[in-house]
Amino acid sequence: MMLVGPTGGGKTCCYRSLQRACTSLMDPAKNSSAYQKVHVHCLNPKSITQNQLYGSFDEITREWSDGVAAEEIRNATRDAGQPDHHWVMFDGPVDALWIESMNTVLDDNKKLCLVSGEIIALTPQMRMMFEVEDLEVASPATVSRCGMIYMEPESLGFQPLFDSWLAALPETFNFQPDIERRLRKYSEALLPASVAYVRKCCKEVVQTQDTNLVQSLFRMLDCYFAPFQPTELRPAAAFKEEVAEFVSHITPLFFFAMVWSVGATCEGSTRPAFSKLIWAILNEEKHERLQLEVQGMNVELPPVQDGIKLAGLDFGAFIYDYFYDIQKSQWVPWMETIPAFEIPRAAQYDEIVVPSVDSVRLVYAFQILITHDKHVLCPGPTGTGKSVNISMWLQKQAPEHFQGVFVNFSAQTHVNQFQDLIDSKLEKRRRGVYGPPAGKKMVLFVDDLNMPQKEYYGAQPPIELLRQWHDHGGWYNRKELKKFDITDMIMASAMGPPGGGRTFITERLKRHYNVLAYSDLQDESISQIFRTIASYFFAAFDESIQATIPCMIMSTVKIFKQALQDLLPTPAKSHYLFNLRDIWRVFLGLCTLSSKKANHRDIVIRCWCHEIQRVFGDRLTDEQDAGWMQKQITSCLEEDFQVEVENVFVRERLLFASFLNQDADQRYYEEVTNIQAMKECIEEYLEEYNSVSSLQMPLVMFLDACEHCARICRVLSQPSGNVLLLGVGGSGRQSLTRLSTYMNECECFQIEVAKGYGMSEFRDDIKKCLMKCGVEDKVQVFLFCDTQIVKEDFVEAINNVLNSGDVPNLYANEDMESISGACRQLCQNMGMQPNKANLFSAYLSRVKKNVHVVLAFSPVGDGFRSRLRMFPSLVNCCTINWFREWPAEALSSVAQQQLTVNQVQLPNFEGSVKLFQVMHMSVEQASKKFLEQNKRHVYNTPTSYLELLSSFISVLAMKRKQVGTQQKRYKVGLEKIGDAEEQVSGLQQMLVEKKPKLEQTQKMVEEMMKVIEVDKAAAQEVSTKVAKEEAEAKNKAQATQNIKDDAQKDLDEALPALDTAVACLKKLKADHIREVKVLPNPPAGVRLATEAVCVMFQLKPVKKNDPNTPGKKIDDYWETSQKEVLNDPKALLDRLFNFDKDNIPDRVIQAITPYMEREDFDPVAIKKASIACEAICLWVGAMYKYHFVAKVGVQELGCR
């Protein structure tokens, strides 16, 4: 049976109610009754892998491991002797990956067939049930085998929710029946129409279900009603007076809870519309006006509730900005609920969190829900403070018995890793029940909840694991295959809006949460936050600078909003992603200034322009976008700051740096007034680096390289400063990072990828780096390139380090001991108790302070774009620096350096350098033109330019060597010709002198030729005879070779089979043979193999009566094999190994031939019955084949 329908339709409640009803109606005296005790075995099939669901063989050891579903079904079948009913409930998505294995269970066979060969037959008392949201990806074969029951929330309606919640109110409210009457009235009259209004007139950050909004309201009201629950120490009668006083708060609390439940999911732009709805409920005039506004939208407004006044609120005020104070019995602004904020003395920029209206109200709603064991989901855009607010509350404001556990999801998060991480934080309470340490409650904060990548059919296993805990209170131990409950755990989650790498998560999980949506911060909140921070850091500056702070804030926000509108991400510019953290980074640089070096308004304005360029401009890829950036800065300078652009950009390059004074004890972030001096300073650093480092870097520090170096140094000097360097190969990303690390007096840590380097080695390297940061308190720069990505899991680990400074399940117990010892004092200095959780939290804070991640990625290809979608921290937690094409000055400098180093002498040195520069730049222009015309990329990288120079130098050296060699050969040739002339004249004189002797010798030769002709005729006769004998010898040799080839061919066929049989026998163990011997009724394959070996050993069978033909005897080899073959495994193996294969009698071969011709005499088929019999079958076949090969070889040799 399948229960199908959207969440909130009552599927779970229905089958649980049926279970309880059947169990209650059970009659112990009637085993045949239709009503029996019902046991439900529930699991989520997508919360584990398919191998863990059904079982699998180990790929290495071939050992079988059972699965959870197989074990649950097996446990249900063991109760076959009892009348109890068993329902196996698969509560999770149905897809073709796992459900196809259930087809034999769902059809008339009712058997679960496992890969191991085991078949589990279902009992008549068992039922297979599935609870699913939809059947979108289910196959017709599955659907046709099940009965369908469709349940939808619309059919259920809101009334059952109202009735069940009102029935569960504290019994102390019975003293005031008016409480229940009001709550019922407001619920029935206001909620349905209000929810419909949200659907039609408001836009939600994430999609929610109607029933979830209603239940969220009830859960929030339950938080206020919790103090009125009677206890053993305080019975219900003691609450009579308090309940009477509480009656007056019911109405305002209902509207307050309505705002932060039904209206809490709305985006910031549509919250005023919901505020209007609240006032329309309270006022007839507002009701009529709003009715006119929504006319034509098919929206029915809730009825007006007369006589209700919200004390402390101006008529029509934005109700989200107010909090209902029970003590004062009136609504007060949120900022009045907290003490005035003052930045602590000597506070660091990254440690300051300024409360705003948005953060105060959302933290309050989060706090009241979490402290009353309600689960909270906080969706919202990046940079709105979700993670910061939740983390800070858990670490500093949560009650002492609350223990925070932080988890970051990414696209590559694996469900088993996530489960292991949670299990490592739990302790055993009692049998089958786990939880945090006794007396504690664990708040599991999952950040980026919607990041896990969806499977092919749409499931998200980490999400399904969380849902299994929400719905059923626990999950399965994958080793013991037993479900254990998890208690005292509260879920808090945060996520961005769906889109990009973020997905839509199932409504079946979201229904368990109260959704508190974060909207983009209001301009007033942004101004308040950064005005507070800037005023603190600029307190020692001149008044003219302090008066400039509002202009800097307003201009930064203006540029940020304009960037969101104009600089949209495209496939070629996928890193054009901006969030509120960029504003934070701008003021991070501004607040680094010192009044000792920059106490002038013009310098501060220049620094603002510099930080805008670094944060927003350094990621821009082309001149058009760079021109847009300059236009925005110019507009702000002229309109907001009222200064001339020429007075700000007084130099060609606007730069600020802190590395100019090498010998100073304290480095100041100051303006670079002399670019040439900065270049010389960097070259000095480079020279020092090469003198102390084993890795030499012969770099040419042209101005662009110096500017990139200054940018990297700026980020590395900032707290938690991480940088993403984007550029093609050869642009200098890694080299400049190593130099910048040295300039900032840090250590550079980089992995070395070799053959066999995998995830375990990478985790060890990351742990080594993070331990240096956290335990040894050393600053580390972790340099990582995209060429080092062996697996995408590497990027997931980097994503976690960027986000939280931690990688799940990274540290062993001995590492935790080192961490505890190193961070105990730090934990005490932070004002926290040195328990296990706080010690690790202190360790992570030190790690985030000391580790700087530098990513050197190439923007070419789809891999980069997909990684930005799958791992958002690559953009959110990094400052982006784009390496553009080398300018003409860089090309010229590099060419001069390369030619000089290689001692290349050219007649027109400057002209040659200019030629290289023009060649490279002309190819770049041609590449752009080719892209415009043909839409195809041709990449002309700095590496190409270096290869051009290298090729020129090598070709020039080769050609010069060739010309030198030819010149030398020409000179030597002339000398040889002169010597030859002298020798020729001497030879001519000698020829004249010896001419008479030559004539006499010629006569002697003629006489000798006559003698040779006679001898030649005799030799011809001998040659003919020898040729005939040689031909006969070749024929005999060829025949001999053919015999040898035939024998070798037959031998090549027989020997592999013989080797296979011997190898299989060597693997055979005595236990395997004993298992066969004790079989009372062996399978046919076992009988066949044992008969064959008895025939080979010439053992006689036992004559037994034929059960099919009375009076006839048949040969039974099984008893013979038990007594004479299988009784001694060691002796059997010796007989098999030492068998005389060269002298097998013909009668044995004749007897074994029928076995060899049988189709079922196959080692693969027999292996299913017995491993030992498979080896025996292989051995018999090898002996049979070897016999014929040896016999035929001998016969052929005799015939030849």
KEBA-361035 format. One record per residue (C-alpha): y negated, z negated, x. Coordinates in steps of 0.1 Angstrom, whole numbers, plus 5000, padded with zeros to 4 digits. Layout:
// residues N
YZX/...
***
This chain:
// residues 1200
500050005000/496550075012/493449885001/490550125005/486850095000/483550005016/482949655029/481949395003/484349534976/486649224977/489649384993/490449075015/489748824987/492049014963/495149014985/494548664996/494148554960/497348734951/499148564980/498048224968/498948304932/502448424941/503048114963/501847884935/504048034909/507148004931/510047834915/512247674943/515247684920/515048054913/515548264944/515648584924/512248514908/509548774913/507148504925/508048374959/506248214989/504248485006/503648505044/500948745056/501248875092/497749025099/496549215129/493849475137/495649775152/492549895171/491749565187/494549635213/495749955229/498550155213/501050055240/500249685233/500649755196/504249905197/505349825232/505850045263/507650085296/505849985328/505050305347/506150155380/508949915373/510150085341/510349745325/509949725287/507149515273/507149445236/504149515213/502349295189/503249495158/506849525168/507049145173/505449065140/507749295121/510749165140/509748805131/509448905094/512949055095/514448735109/513748565076/516048795057/518148505045/515248345026/513648474994/510148445009/508048755009/506448895040/503349115040/502449285073/498749365070/497149615093/493449535088/491649805108/490850185109/493650415102/493850715125/496450965137/496950795170/498850495158/499750545122/502150835129/504550595145/504750415111/505950725091/509650615094/508550265082/506750405052/509350655040/512750575025/514250485059/512050175062/512750145099/510450105128/511650315157/510450205192/510350395224/512850165239/515450285215/515349975193/515250025156/513949745133/515049785097/512749625071/514149385046/513649415008/511149125009/508849305033/505749505024/503549715048/499849685038/496749845052/493149745046/490750025056/487250125049/488050495045/490750755051/488551015067/490951065097/494250965081/496851235079/498251355045/501751255057/500550895059/498450895027/501351045006/503650755016/501450475004/500050354971/496250354970/493950094955/490250174958/487649894956/483949944958/481049694959/479249874930/482149784907/482049424918/478249374914/476249074925/477248834897/480448704914/478448634946/475848434925/478548234907/480648154937/477648044958/476147834930/479547674925/479547564962/476147394962/476147034974/477346794948/474246584953/472246864935/473946744903/471346474901/468746754895/470247024873/466947204876/467847314911/470847514901/468947654871/466147774893/468447924919/470448104892/467248234876/465748364908/468948514921/469848704889/466248814881/464948894916/467648984940/469149304925/465749464920/464449344954/467449494972/467049824953/463349814963/464249775000/466550074997/463950304981/460550194996/461350035030/462950165062/465549945079/466049915116/469849935110/471750015078/473049725058/475049665027/473549534995/475949244993/475249145029/471549115021/472348884992/474748675012/472248655041/469848495016/472448245005/473448165041/469848095050/469347865020/472547685029/470947595062/468247405043/470747255018/473047135046/471346795051/472146715014/475946735019/477546395014/479546245042/481845945047/478945735061/476545855034/477945914999/476346134973/474645844955/472445784985/470746124981/469346074946/465746014956/465746284984/467146544960/464446454935/461746514961/463446834973/463147004938/459547104945/460647294976/463247504960/460947784949/458947834981/462147805002/463748074980/460848314987/460848225024/464548285027/464148605007/461548735033/463848655062/467048785047/466349075023/463149165041/464249075076/465949415081/462749625075/460949795103/457449665111/455749965095/457349895061/457149515061/453749525043/455549705015/457949415011/455149165013/453549354984/456749314965/456648934969/453048914956/453949154927/456648904917/454048624916/451148814900/450949044870/448049244883/449749304917/452949394897/451149664877/449449804908/452749824928/454449974898/451950264899/452550314936/456350344932/456150554901/458450854904/460650684930/463150554903/462550194913/462549904889/460449614902/461649254896/460049074867/456948864872/457648494876/454748304860/453547974872/454548004908/451947944935/452447954973/450347674986/448447755018/448548135013/445548355005/446248584977/447748904990/448248775026/450948925048/453748685041/455648755073/452948585092/453448245075/456047975076/456847735048/456547375062/458647135041/456846835056/453446965045/454647135014/452647445022/452647775041/451147765075/450648045102/453548075126/451348005157/450447665142/454047555142/454247545180/452047355205/449347555224/450947755252/449947685288/451447865318/453047605341/451347555374/452647785403/454747985377/456148315388/455248625369/458848705359/459348345347/456548355321/457448415285/454348395263/455148315227/453748555200/453848565163/456848805165/458848585189/458048255172/459148355137/462248535149/463348255172/462848005144/465048215120/467548255148/467547885156/468047755120/470948005114/472747945147/472447565145/474147575111/477047795124/475748125109/476248445129/473048645138/472549015147/469149105162/468649485162/465449645175/463849885200/464149825237/461649585252/460849385221/462249065235/465549035218/467648935248/464848725264/464248515233/467948455226/468748385263/465848145267/466747955235/470347925245/469547805281/466547575274/466147495237/469647485223/471247145215/473246995244/476547055227/475847435225/477347635253/476047995258/478248275270/476548605277/478248945275/476749285280/478449585263/478249935278/479850265269/482850185292/483549835280/487349795276/488649575249/491149395271/488449315297/486249175269/489148965255/490048825289/486348735295/486248535263/489648375269/488548255303/485748045286/488147875262/490347575265/493447475246/492647235218/496147215203/499147445197/497847785187/494147675187/491647735214/487947675217/485147565241/485447225258/485846935234/482646845217/481047175225/480247485204/480247815221/477548075212/478848405223/475848635228/476849005230/473949225241/473949595233/476549545206/476649915196/477050055231/480850085233/481850455232/483750565201/487250695204/488151045193/488750925157/485650695157/487050345163/485450105188/488049865200/485649585213/483949585179/487349565162/488349275183/485149085172/485849175136/489449045139/487948705149/485448715121/487948805094/491048615106/489748345130/491448465162/493348725181/496648785198/497848665232/498848995247/501548835269/503148585245/502548825215/501448525194/498148495174/495948205184/492948075165/489548035181/487347755167/483847635173/482547975182/479348135169/478348495173/474948615183/474348985190/471549215199/471449595199/469049885199/468750135170/471550385168/470850705187/471350845222/474250645237/474050385210/476350435180/476650325143/478950025142/481149955113/479749775083/482849565082/481449385112/477749375103/478549205070/479348885088/475848865103/472448765092/470349065104/466948965120/465349295129/462949315158/460149565153/457749705179/455249435189/451949455171/448949545193/447649195187/450749035201/450849265231/447149185238/447748815234/450748815257/449149005286/445748845281/447348505286/449248615317/446448815333/443948535327/446248295346/446648525376/443048645377/441548295373/440348295409/438748635407/435148725398/434048715362/433449085362/437149135369/438248885342/436049065318/437949385326/441249235315/440949345278/440149705289/443149715311/445349595283/443949825257/444150125281/447750045291/448850025255/447050345247/448750535275/452150385266/451850495229/450550845240/453550875264/455950795235/454351085215/453851345242/456451285269/459651315248/463051325264/464651675267/467851785284/465851865316/463851545313/466451295299/464851005318/461551035299/462350705281/459550445277/459650095263/457449785264/458949675297/456849945313/453649765302/455149455317/455749635350/452049755351/450749405349/453349285373/451749505400/448249395389/449049025390/450349065426/446749115438/445048835457/441448735454/441248725492/441849095495/440949255462/438149045447/436149355435/436149525402/436549875416/439549775436/441249615406/440549935385/442050145413/445049915413/445349965376/445350345381/447850305409/450250095387/449950345358/450850625381/453750435396/455250315363/454550615341/453750895365/456350875392/459050985368/457251305358/458951625370/456351905369/452751975375/452052005337/453151655330/451351525361/448251685348/448751515315/449051185333/445851245352/444051345320/445051015303/443850805332/440550995334/440050945297/440650575299/438350535329/435450705312/435850575277/437250215282/436250115317/432950305316/433250425353/433150755369/436450905381/434850995415/434150625421/437850545416/439750825433/437650825465/440550935486/443151205484/446050955477/445650635458/448150385473/448550005474/451049845498/451949505513/453549615546/450449725565/450049405584/453449355602/452649035620/451148835591/452948535578/451948625542/451748985531/449049085507/449249365482/446149565491/444749915489/445650165516/442250285529/443550485559/446450715552/446850805588/447050445598/449750385572/451650675585/451550545620/452650195607/455650345590/456550545621/456450225641/458850065616/461050365619/461050345657/461949975655/464750045630/466350315652/466150075682/468149805664/470350005641/473550175649/472750445623/469950655638/467550825614/465551105631/463051125602/459751315600/457351095582/455051345565/452651215539/454951265509/457751075526/455350795535/454150775499/457850755486/458450485512/455450285499/456750325463/460150195472/458649905492/456549815462/459549785439/461649595465/458849335469/458849265432/461049005415/464249175401/462849505413/465349785409/464650155415/466250475403/465550755428/465951105413/466151405435/468351675449/470351645480/468451615513/465251485498/465551165518/466450915491/468950715511/467150735545/463850615530/465650335511/467150205544/463750225561/462050055532/464649775532/463949715569/460249715562/460649445535/462849245559/465949275537/469549375543/470849705530/474349685515/476250015508/479850075500/482050305520/484250535499/487550625516/490850765504/492350525479/489050355472/489250235436/487849985411/489449675427/487849765461/484549835444/484549495426/485349325459/482349495475/480049395446/481249045447/480649025485/477049145479/476348915449/477848615468/475448675496/472548675471/473748365451/475648145476/473948235509/470448295492/469948615511/467948915498/470249225495/469449585486/472449745470/472150115477/474450325455/474650705452/476150925425/478351085451/480150745455/481150735418/484850765419/485250635384/482750585356/483750215357/481650195388/478450275368/479450015342/479549745368/476149855381/474849855346/476049495342/474449385375/471149545365/471249375331/472549025338/473349005375/476948955367/480149165363/482749025338/485748855353/484548905388/484948565404/488148385412/488548005410/487847965447/484748165443/483547945415/484047645438/481747805464/479247885437/479247525423/478747375458/475847615467/473947595434/474247225425/470947135440/469247445425/470647345391/469146995394/465747145405/465747355374/466147045352/469647115340/472846915340/475147035368/478047135345/480147445349/478047665326/474647555340/475847595376/476847945369/473548015351/471647885381/473748105403/472948415382/469248335383/469348325421/471348645422/468848825400/466048705422/467748825454/469549145445/467649475444/469649775432/468550115444/470250415427/470050755444/471051005417/470751375413/469251495380/471351815382/474151855356/475351695325/476751385343/473351235349/472251275312/475451135299/475150835322/471650755309/472950765274/476050555281/474350295305/470850225292/470049975319/469750265344/466350335328/465450005311/465849785342/464750035369/461450185381/462050555383/460850765412/461151145411/461451335444/459651665440/459851975462/458551925497/454952045501/453752285527/452652005550/456151855549/457852185556/455552245586/456151895600/459951915597/460052255613/457952145642/460051835647/463352025645/462252295670/460752045694/463851815694/466152115701/463752235729/463252575713/460652785733/458953055712/456153295722/454353225689/455352875679/452852815652/453553155636/457253085635/456652755618/454452925593/457253185587/459752915578/457352745555/456553075537/460153175534/461152845517/458252835493/458653195484/462353125475/461252835454/458853065435/461553325430/463953055417/461452955391/460853315381/464653375380/465053065357/462353205333/463853545331/467653475331/467753105321/469853025351/469152765378/469152835415/468552525435/466652545467/466852195481/465452035513/468952055526/468652435523/465552425544/467152205571/470152445571/467652735575/466152565606/469552475619/470852835615/467752975632/468152745662/471852815665/471453195660/468553205685/470653015711/473553245704/471553565708/469753435739/473153365754/474353715744/471353885760/471653675791/475353755794/474654135790/471854115816/474153945841/476954205834/474454495840/473354355873/476954295885/477954645873/475254805895/476554615925/480054725918/479055095915/477455085950/480554935965/482755205948/480755485963/481455355998/485155315991/485455675977/483955836008/486455646030/489455756008/488456126010/488556106048/491955946047/493256226023/492356496048/494256316075/497456266055/497856616039/500656756062/502756446057/502356496019/503756846020/506956736038/507556456013/507356705985/510256915999/512456606001/511656525964/512856865953/516256815970/516656475955/516056605920/519056835922/521256535930/519856335901/520656615875/524356595885/524456215881/522656235848/525356445832/528056185842/525855905828/525556085795/529256075789/529455705796/526455635773/528155805743/531255595747/529255275749/527255365718/530455395698/531755055709/528354895701/528455035665/531854885659/530754545672/527654545649/529854605618/532054315627/529054085632/527554185598/530854105581/530953765598/527353695587/528053785551/530953535551/528653275565/525953345539/528353325510/529752995522/526352855528/525152955493/528052785476/527552475498/523852465489/524852455452/527352175457/525651945481/522551855459/524751755431/526851555455/523751395470/522351315435/525651145425/525750945458/522150835453/522850735417/525850535429/523750355455/521350245428/524250115406/524649745404/527749535397/526049395366/525849745352/529649795355/530349445341/528149525311/530449835304/533649645309/532849375282/532049625255/534549565227/533849905210/532150125236/530050425226/531550775228/529550845260/531050545277/534650635266/534150995279/532850885313/535650635318/538350885307/536951135333/537050885362/540650785352/541651145354/540051185388/541850875400/545251005385/545550695363/547950715333/546550635298/548050395274/549850545244/548450415211/548950505175/546550765162/544450605134/543850945118/547451075119/550150815112/553250845134/551451025162/550550885196/547250945214/546150875250/543750585253/542050555287/539750265277/542349995283/543350165316/539750175327/539249805318/542249695338/542249935368/538750075371/536149835358/537849505366/536449505402/532949665404/532949645442/536349815445/535250085421/532250165441/534350175473/536850415457/533950645445/532250655479/535550705499/537150955475/538951235493/536951525479/538451785503/541951735490/541751715452/545051825436/544952135414/546551935385/543651695386/541151985385/543052135355/542951805337/539251745343/538152095334/538052035296/535751745301/533351955322/533152215294/532251965268/528551955257/528451585253/529651535289/526051525300/524451255323/521251255303/523051185270/525450935285/522450745301/521350635267/524650455263/525050315299/523350355333/526750295350/528450575330/525650805339/526350765376/530150815369/529451135350/527251265378/529951175404/532751355384/530651665381/529851665418/533451635428/534451915404/531752155418/532552055454/536252135450/535652485439/533052555466/535352435493/538352615479/536652945475/535052925509/538552875526/540053165506/537253405515/537553305552/541253375551/540953715535/538253825559/
***
